[in-house]
Amino acid sequence: MRAPRALTNMAALATAAALLAPVAASAQTLIDQCVAATCKARLTPDQLLGQVQLLIQAKRYDEARPMLAALSGLPEYRFETRYLNGMLAAATGDHKTAIAQYQAILADDPTQTRVRLELGRSMLAAGKPQSADRQFSLAQQDDELPPEIARTIRTVRDIIRANRAWRLDVNIGIAPDTNINNATGADTVTILWGGIIPLPVTLDAAARARSGLGQTASVSAGVRVPLASDIAAIADVDSAGTNYAGTDYDDYQAQLALGGEFRLAGNARLSVQALGAQRWYAGRVASRQTGTKAGVQFALDDRQRIGLQIDARYTDALFDDAYDGWQVGSYVSYERALAPGIVGSVGVFGRRDWLAAGAYSSGEYGASLGLGGELPMGFNAAVSGTVSRATYDAPLPIFSWDPREDMRYSARATLGNRKIRLMGFSPEIAVSYSRSDSSIPYFATDRVRMKFGVARYF
């Protein structure tokens, strides 16, 4: 029988308490040395700092507070006073204040692993296990952690993950876009009249790239229900959409995945889910998909991870039966912590489309690189890029007697600041670029999209 969530969270907190348990103070404080009714002393800031530490370790919080208040007036001791204020708040059960103090330190310097561990412990005590797990995960990336602390972090994270119930990410914003219909930038294209005679044709304005400004939003949510020590039921919902003036280019999509997660030997996890997806374009249903996906993650150590995913789905294209058919993709990725809070990744992928029309069936393979993480002053940033090649099974005789071939490129950069918060939402800016060079100029595209928004991760 599975233990109630409150009990498992308490188990995680009890284990986390051992991470940085303070040693009881044995040295005498200045107050203990005072023998007169009135005691005066002149202390340097470093001596005052030492006295505050001794009093907190001795759990003499009321005596520590006025000394800490005096120390707070010294700008050069901002780090120390924030840290000790956090320690004092956590020790007296004021975890909200403790979290705020630790977050302020990490916003200025995300490399402070000790502070990150304290933050994770306070978040766990405040009933925020998912946020705590993220902090412990980042702390694990520090290769200077003592082995015993690293082992304790792994134990705490195992307990948290075993009891993780849900997640919710929300992102809203506005998105200027140079090509809202993802169309060709060419004004004219050459077709083969009668399959033989080249004939230049001027494209209608609706067939050419069009810029616009949209309102965009995305919601990603998940539920995880443990069924046994190594098995859990999982459900994921992902939705995103962009609204433009009118309905001609409005684009919305949603996906639901249901299945299970299995813990394998060692540090491997397997997930298998059935999925269903639907896309709406220009105010009507454009396609429906059903299929399955499976993934395996291997944690090589606390700094490295390998992932493998296979996705197979059938598409019912309501706008054109020629696009009906199966799509199968496989993805392999490798992630490594390059520094505390900074992760680099590399991946390769392949995809095969077996559609009703051979001219639309294709194979694609490519690779990606990424780098992202936390920066000083509360900023977080990420950059990524992908390059791929696609070849099609059959020609489109109206354009060419040779099958189409594409080279595709994409890049994305995001910058956010979690130090700035309004109702839990933080600002985020993203810019993405995509380009397709095709052997058939009609399918060559170029697109730049920016997004100014706010995001919240529950």
VEXDREN-2710 file (C-alpha; in Angstrom, 1 decimal):
% VEXDREN-2710
k/r/px/py/pz
1/MET/0.0/0.0/0.0
2/ARG/1.4/3.4/-1.0
3/ALA/2.1/5.8/1.8
4/PRO/0.0/9.1/1.8
5/ARG/1.6/12.0/0.0
6/ALA/2.1/14.0/3.2
7/LEU/4.1/11.1/4.7
8/THR/6.4/10.7/1.7
9/ASN/7.0/14.4/1.6
10/MET/7.9/14.3/5.2
11/ALA/10.3/11.5/4.5
12/ALA/12.0/13.6/1.8
13/LEU/12.2/16.5/4.1
14/ALA/13.7/14.4/6.9
15/THR/16.3/13.1/4.4
16/ALA/17.0/16.6/3.1
17/ALA/17.5/17.9/6.7
18/ALA/20.6/15.7/6.8
19/LEU/22.1/17.5/3.8
20/LEU/23.4/20.6/5.6
21/ALA/22.6/20.0/9.2
22/PRO/24.4/22.6/11.3
23/VAL/26.7/21.6/14.0
24/ALA/25.7/22.7/17.5
25/ALA/27.7/25.7/18.6
26/SER/30.2/24.9/21.3
27/ALA/32.1/28.1/21.4
28/GLN/31.0/30.8/23.8
29/THR/29.2/33.8/22.3
30/LEU/29.9/37.4/23.4
31/ILE/26.7/37.4/25.3
32/ASP/27.8/34.4/27.4
33/GLN/31.0/36.2/28.3
34/CYS/29.2/39.3/29.6
35/VAL/29.1/39.3/33.4
36/ALA/27.9/42.8/34.1
37/ALA/24.3/44.0/33.9
38/THR/25.3/46.2/31.0
39/CYS/27.8/44.9/28.5
40/LYS/29.3/46.9/25.7
41/ALA/31.7/45.7/23.0
42/ARG/33.2/47.0/19.8
43/LEU/33.1/44.4/17.0
44/THR/34.4/44.4/13.5
45/PRO/31.8/43.3/10.9
46/ASP/33.6/39.9/10.6
47/GLN/33.4/39.4/14.4
48/LEU/29.7/40.4/14.3
49/LEU/29.1/37.9/11.5
50/GLY/30.7/35.2/13.6
51/GLN/28.6/36.0/16.6
52/VAL/25.4/35.8/14.5
53/GLN/26.4/32.4/13.2
54/LEU/27.1/31.1/16.7
55/LEU/23.8/32.2/18.0
56/ILE/21.8/30.7/15.0
57/GLN/23.7/27.4/15.4
58/ALA/22.8/27.5/19.1
59/LYS/19.1/28.2/18.2
60/ARG/19.2/31.5/20.1
61/TYR/17.2/33.3/17.4
62/ASP/15.9/36.2/19.3
63/GLU/19.4/37.1/20.4
64/ALA/20.7/36.8/16.8
65/ARG/18.1/39.1/15.2
66/PRO/19.3/42.5/16.4
67/MET/22.9/41.6/15.5
68/LEU/21.8/40.5/12.1
69/ALA/19.8/43.7/11.6
70/ALA/23.0/45.7/12.4
71/LEU/25.0/43.6/9.9
72/SER/22.3/44.2/7.2
73/GLY/23.2/47.8/7.0
74/LEU/26.6/47.0/5.4
75/PRO/26.2/46.6/1.6
76/GLU/29.5/44.7/1.3
77/TYR/28.0/41.9/3.5
78/ARG/24.8/41.6/1.4
79/PHE/25.5/37.9/0.6
80/GLU/26.2/37.0/4.2
81/THR/23.2/38.8/5.6
82/ARG/20.8/37.3/3.0
83/TYR/22.1/33.9/3.7
84/LEU/21.9/34.2/7.5
85/ASN/18.4/35.8/7.2
86/GLY/17.4/32.8/5.2
87/MET/18.8/30.4/7.7
88/LEU/17.1/32.2/10.6
89/ALA/13.8/32.3/8.7
90/ALA/14.0/28.6/7.9
91/ALA/14.9/27.7/11.4
92/THR/11.8/29.5/12.8
93/GLY/9.4/28.1/10.2
94/ASP/9.1/31.2/8.0
95/HIS/9.9/29.3/4.8
96/LYS/8.4/32.0/2.5
97/THR/11.0/34.5/3.7
98/ALA/13.8/31.9/3.6
99/ILE/12.9/31.1/0.0
100/ALA/12.9/34.8/-1.0
101/GLN/16.4/35.3/0.6
102/TYR/17.9/32.3/-1.1
103/GLN/16.4/33.2/-4.5
104/ALA/17.8/36.7/-4.2
105/ILE/21.3/35.3/-3.7
106/LEU/21.0/32.9/-6.6
107/ALA/19.6/35.6/-8.9
108/ASP/22.9/37.4/-8.4
109/ASP/25.1/34.3/-8.4
110/PRO/23.6/31.0/-9.6
111/THR/26.9/29.1/-8.8
112/GLN/26.2/29.1/-5.0
113/THR/25.5/25.4/-4.6
114/ARG/25.2/25.5/-0.8
115/VAL/22.5/28.2/-1.1
116/ARG/20.7/26.2/-3.8
117/LEU/20.6/23.2/-1.4
118/GLU/19.2/25.3/1.3
119/LEU/16.6/26.7/-1.1
120/GLY/15.6/23.2/-2.1
121/ARG/15.2/22.2/1.5
122/SER/13.1/25.3/2.3
123/MET/10.9/24.7/-0.8
124/LEU/10.4/21.1/0.3
125/ALA/9.4/22.3/3.8
126/ALA/7.0/24.8/2.2
127/GLY/5.2/22.0/0.4
128/LYS/6.7/22.7/-3.0
129/PRO/8.4/19.4/-3.9
130/GLN/8.6/19.9/-7.7
131/SER/10.3/23.3/-7.2
132/ALA/12.6/21.6/-4.7
133/ASP/13.4/18.8/-7.1
134/ARG/14.6/21.3/-9.7
135/GLN/16.9/23.0/-7.2
136/PHE/18.4/19.7/-6.1
137/SER/18.8/18.7/-9.8
138/LEU/20.8/21.8/-10.5
139/ALA/22.9/21.3/-7.3
140/GLN/23.7/17.8/-8.5
141/GLN/25.6/19.3/-11.4
142/ASP/28.4/20.6/-9.1
143/ASP/31.2/18.1/-9.4
144/GLU/32.8/19.4/-6.2
145/LEU/29.9/18.0/-4.0
146/PRO/31.1/15.6/-1.3
147/PRO/30.1/12.0/-2.2
148/GLU/27.9/11.7/0.9
149/ILE/25.9/14.9/0.0
150/ALA/25.5/13.7/-3.6
151/ARG/24.1/10.4/-2.4
152/THR/21.7/12.2/-0.1
153/ILE/20.5/14.4/-2.9
154/ARG/19.8/11.4/-5.1
155/THR/17.8/9.8/-2.3
156/VAL/15.7/13.0/-1.7
157/ARG/15.0/13.3/-5.4
158/ASP/14.0/9.6/-5.7
159/ILE/11.4/10.2/-2.9
160/ILE/10.1/13.4/-4.5
161/ARG/9.8/11.8/-7.9
162/ALA/8.1/8.8/-6.5
163/ASN/5.4/11.1/-5.1
164/ARG/5.3/13.8/-7.8
165/ALA/1.6/14.4/-8.6
166/TRP/1.4/17.1/-11.2
167/ARG/3.1/19.9/-13.2
168/LEU/1.7/23.0/-15.0
169/ASP/3.6/25.4/-17.3
170/VAL/1.8/28.5/-18.8
171/ASN/3.3/30.9/-21.4
172/ILE/1.5/33.8/-23.0
173/GLY/2.6/36.7/-25.2
174/ILE/2.6/38.5/-28.5
175/ALA/4.5/37.3/-31.6
176/PRO/5.6/39.5/-34.5
177/ASP/6.2/37.1/-37.5
178/THR/7.6/37.7/-41.0
179/ASN/5.8/34.7/-42.5
180/ILE/2.6/33.8/-40.6
181/ASN/1.5/31.4/-43.4
182/ASN/4.9/29.8/-43.8
183/ALA/4.8/30.4/-47.5
184/THR/7.4/31.0/-50.2
185/GLY/9.0/34.4/-50.5
186/ALA/9.1/34.1/-54.3
187/ASP/6.8/36.3/-56.5
188/THR/6.9/33.9/-59.4
189/VAL/7.6/30.2/-59.9
190/THR/8.2/28.1/-62.9
191/ILE/5.9/25.2/-63.7
192/LEU/6.1/22.6/-66.4
193/TRP/3.1/23.3/-68.7
194/GLY/1.9/19.9/-69.9
195/GLY/4.8/18.4/-68.0
196/ILE/7.3/19.7/-70.7
197/ILE/7.2/23.4/-71.3
198/PRO/8.7/25.7/-68.6
199/LEU/6.3/28.5/-67.8
200/PRO/6.8/31.3/-65.3
201/VAL/3.7/32.0/-63.2
202/THR/3.0/35.0/-60.9
203/LEU/1.8/33.9/-57.5
204/ASP/-1.4/35.2/-56.0
205/ALA/-0.7/37.3/-52.8
206/ALA/-2.3/34.6/-50.6
207/ALA/0.3/32.1/-51.8
208/ARG/3.3/34.4/-50.8
209/ALA/4.8/35.0/-47.4
210/ARG/2.8/37.4/-45.3
211/SER/3.9/39.1/-42.1
212/GLY/1.7/39.7/-39.1
213/LEU/1.3/40.2/-35.3
214/GLY/-0.3/37.4/-33.3
215/GLN/-1.3/36.7/-29.7
216/THR/0.2/33.4/-28.6
217/ALA/-0.3/31.1/-25.6
218/SER/0.8/27.6/-24.6
219/VAL/-0.2/25.3/-21.7
220/SER/1.6/22.1/-20.8
221/ALA/0.4/20.0/-17.9
222/GLY/1.1/16.5/-16.5
223/VAL/-0.2/14.1/-13.9
224/ARG/1.7/11.3/-12.4
225/VAL/0.1/8.7/-10.1
226/PRO/2.4/6.1/-8.5
227/LEU/0.9/2.6/-8.7
228/ALA/3.8/0.7/-7.2
229/SER/7.4/1.3/-6.1
230/ASP/8.6/1.2/-9.8
231/ILE/5.5/1.9/-11.8
232/ALA/3.4/5.0/-12.2
233/ALA/0.5/6.1/-14.5
234/ILE/1.2/9.3/-16.4
235/ALA/-0.9/11.7/-18.4
236/ASP/0.3/14.7/-20.4
237/VAL/-1.6/17.5/-22.1
238/ASP/0.1/20.0/-24.4
239/SER/-1.6/22.8/-26.2
240/ALA/-0.5/25.9/-28.1
241/GLY/-2.1/28.4/-30.4
242/THR/-1.6/31.7/-32.2
243/ASN/-4.4/34.1/-33.0
244/TYR/-4.1/36.7/-35.9
245/ALA/-6.4/39.3/-37.2
246/GLY/-9.2/37.4/-38.9
247/THR/-9.2/33.6/-39.0
248/ASP/-7.2/32.8/-42.2
249/TYR/-4.0/32.0/-40.4
250/ASP/-5.1/31.2/-36.9
251/ASP/-3.3/28.0/-35.8
252/TYR/-4.1/25.9/-32.7
253/GLN/-3.1/22.4/-31.7
254/ALA/-3.6/20.1/-28.7
255/GLN/-2.2/16.7/-27.7
256/LEU/-3.2/14.2/-25.0
257/ALA/-0.9/11.3/-24.0
258/LEU/-1.8/8.5/-21.5
259/GLY/0.4/5.7/-20.4
260/GLY/2.8/4.4/-17.8
261/GLU/6.4/5.0/-16.5
262/PHE/8.6/2.2/-15.4
263/ARG/11.8/2.3/-13.4
264/LEU/14.3/-0.1/-14.8
265/ALA/17.6/-1.4/-13.3
266/GLY/20.1/1.3/-12.4
267/ASN/19.2/4.8/-13.3
268/ALA/17.0/4.0/-16.4
269/ARG/13.4/5.0/-16.8
270/LEU/11.0/3.8/-19.5
271/SER/7.8/5.6/-20.5
272/VAL/5.1/4.3/-22.9
273/GLN/2.1/6.4/-23.9
274/ALA/-0.8/6.3/-26.3
275/LEU/-1.5/9.7/-27.9
276/GLY/-4.1/11.7/-29.7
277/ALA/-3.7/15.1/-31.3
278/GLN/-5.7/17.6/-33.3
279/ARG/-4.9/20.7/-35.2
280/TRP/-7.2/23.6/-36.1
281/TYR/-6.1/26.0/-38.9
282/ALA/-8.0/29.0/-40.4
283/GLY/-10.9/28.3/-38.1
284/ARG/-11.5/24.6/-38.9
285/VAL/-10.1/21.2/-38.1
286/ALA/-7.1/20.6/-40.3
287/SER/-5.9/17.1/-39.1
288/ARG/-6.2/14.5/-36.4
289/GLN/-3.5/12.1/-35.2
290/THR/-3.5/8.9/-33.2
291/GLY/-0.4/6.8/-32.2
292/THR/2.0/6.0/-29.5
293/LYS/5.4/7.2/-28.2
294/ALA/8.0/5.5/-26.0
295/GLY/11.1/6.9/-24.4
296/VAL/14.0/5.7/-22.3
297/GLN/16.3/7.9/-20.2
298/PHE/19.6/6.8/-18.8
299/ALA/21.4/8.8/-16.1
300/LEU/25.1/8.1/-16.6
301/ASP/25.9/10.1/-13.5
302/ASP/24.7/13.3/-11.8
303/ARG/26.0/15.4/-14.8
304/GLN/25.2/13.3/-17.8
305/ARG/22.1/11.8/-19.3
306/ILE/21.1/10.0/-22.6
307/GLY/17.6/9.9/-23.9
308/LEU/16.0/7.8/-26.7
309/GLN/12.4/8.4/-28.0
310/ILE/10.3/6.8/-30.7
311/ASP/7.1/8.3/-31.9
312/ALA/4.7/6.7/-34.4
313/ARG/1.4/8.2/-35.4
314/TYR/-1.2/8.1/-38.1
315/THR/-2.5/11.4/-39.6
316/ASP/-6.0/11.9/-41.0
317/ALA/-5.5/15.1/-43.0
318/LEU/-9.0/16.6/-43.4
319/PHE/-7.8/19.4/-45.7
320/ASP/-6.3/16.9/-48.3
321/ASP/-6.5/13.1/-48.4
322/ALA/-3.1/13.0/-50.1
323/TYR/-1.5/13.8/-46.8
324/ASP/-3.1/10.9/-44.9
325/GLY/-0.6/8.3/-43.6
326/TRP/1.9/7.2/-41.0
327/GLN/4.8/9.3/-39.6
328/VAL/7.5/7.5/-37.5
329/GLY/10.4/9.4/-35.8
330/SER/13.3/8.5/-33.6
331/TYR/15.4/10.9/-31.5
332/VAL/18.6/10.4/-29.5
333/SER/19.9/13.1/-27.2
334/TYR/22.9/13.5/-24.9
335/GLU/22.9/16.2/-22.1
336/ARG/25.8/17.2/-19.9
337/ALA/26.1/19.8/-17.2
338/LEU/29.0/22.1/-18.2
339/ALA/28.8/24.1/-15.1
340/PRO/26.3/24.5/-12.2
341/GLY/23.1/25.6/-13.8
342/ILE/24.4/25.4/-17.4
343/VAL/23.5/22.4/-19.6
344/GLY/24.7/21.5/-23.1
345/SER/23.0/19.0/-25.4
346/VAL/23.5/17.3/-28.7
347/GLY/21.0/15.2/-30.6
348/VAL/20.4/13.3/-33.8
349/PHE/17.0/12.4/-35.3
350/GLY/15.4/10.6/-38.2
351/ARG/11.8/10.7/-39.5
352/ARG/9.9/8.8/-42.1
353/ASP/6.5/9.8/-43.6
354/TRP/4.5/7.2/-45.5
355/LEU/1.7/9.2/-46.9
356/ALA/-1.1/8.5/-49.5
357/ALA/0.8/10.5/-52.2
358/GLY/4.4/9.5/-52.9
359/ALA/5.2/13.1/-53.8
360/TYR/4.5/14.0/-50.2
361/SER/6.2/11.0/-48.6
362/SER/9.7/11.7/-47.4
363/GLY/12.6/10.8/-45.2
364/GLU/14.4/13.3/-43.0
365/TYR/17.5/13.1/-40.8
366/GLY/19.4/15.8/-38.9
367/ALA/21.2/16.9/-35.8
368/SER/20.8/19.6/-33.1
369/LEU/22.9/21.5/-30.6
370/GLY/21.7/23.4/-27.5
371/LEU/23.0/25.3/-24.5
372/GLY/21.1/26.9/-21.7
373/GLY/20.9/27.6/-18.0
374/GLU/20.9/30.2/-15.3
375/LEU/23.0/33.4/-15.4
376/PRO/23.7/36.1/-12.8
377/MET/21.1/38.8/-11.9
378/GLY/18.2/36.4/-12.3
379/PHE/18.6/35.9/-16.1
380/ASN/18.1/32.5/-17.7
381/ALA/19.0/31.9/-21.4
382/ALA/19.0/29.2/-24.0
383/VAL/20.2/28.9/-27.6
384/SER/19.7/26.0/-29.9
385/GLY/20.1/25.1/-33.6
386/THR/19.0/22.3/-35.9
387/VAL/20.0/21.3/-39.4
388/SER/18.4/18.5/-41.5
389/ARG/18.0/17.1/-44.9
390/ALA/14.8/15.7/-46.4
391/THR/14.3/13.7/-49.6
392/TYR/10.9/12.9/-51.2
393/ASP/9.8/9.6/-52.7
394/ALA/8.3/10.8/-56.0
395/PRO/8.4/13.9/-58.1
396/LEU/5.7/16.6/-58.5
397/PRO/5.5/16.7/-62.3
398/ILE/4.0/20.2/-62.3
399/PHE/7.3/21.5/-60.9
400/SER/10.0/18.9/-61.8
401/TRP/10.6/15.4/-63.0
402/ASP/13.0/14.9/-60.1
403/PRO/11.9/14.2/-56.5
404/ARG/12.1/17.2/-54.2
405/GLU/15.1/17.6/-51.9
406/ASP/15.3/20.1/-49.0
407/MET/17.9/21.4/-46.6
408/ARG/16.3/22.8/-43.5
409/TYR/17.8/25.1/-40.9
410/SER/16.4/26.5/-37.6
411/ALA/17.8/28.4/-34.7
412/ARG/16.2/29.7/-31.5
413/ALA/17.3/32.0/-28.6
414/THR/15.4/32.8/-25.4
415/LEU/16.1/35.2/-22.6
416/GLY/14.1/35.5/-19.4
417/ASN/14.4/36.9/-15.9
418/ARG/13.0/35.0/-12.9
419/LYS/14.0/37.8/-10.5
420/ILE/11.2/39.9/-11.9
421/ARG/7.8/38.4/-10.9
422/LEU/4.2/39.5/-11.2
423/MET/1.6/37.1/-9.9
424/GLY/4.3/34.4/-10.3
425/PHE/4.9/35.2/-14.0
426/SER/8.3/36.3/-15.3
427/PRO/9.2/38.1/-18.5
428/GLU/10.6/36.2/-21.5
429/ILE/11.8/37.1/-24.9
430/ALA/12.3/34.6/-27.7
431/VAL/13.4/34.8/-31.3
432/SER/13.4/31.9/-33.8
433/TYR/14.6/31.6/-37.4
434/SER/13.8/28.9/-39.9
435/ARG/14.8/28.4/-43.4
436/SER/14.2/25.8/-46.1
437/ASP/16.3/25.6/-49.2
438/SER/14.4/23.4/-51.7
439/SER/15.2/22.0/-55.1
440/ILE/11.8/23.3/-56.0
441/PRO/11.8/27.1/-55.4
442/TYR/8.0/27.2/-54.5
443/PHE/8.8/25.3/-51.3
444/ALA/11.7/27.5/-50.2
445/THR/10.8/29.4/-47.1
446/ASP/12.3/31.9/-44.8
447/ARG/10.8/32.9/-41.4
448/VAL/11.7/35.0/-38.4
449/ARG/9.4/35.0/-35.4
450/MET/9.8/37.0/-32.1
451/LYS/7.8/36.5/-29.0
452/PHE/7.5/38.9/-26.0
453/GLY/5.7/37.2/-23.2
454/VAL/5.5/36.0/-19.6
455/ALA/5.8/32.5/-18.3
456/ARG/5.1/30.6/-15.1
457/TYR/6.2/27.2/-14.1
458/PHE/4.1/25.6/-11.3
END
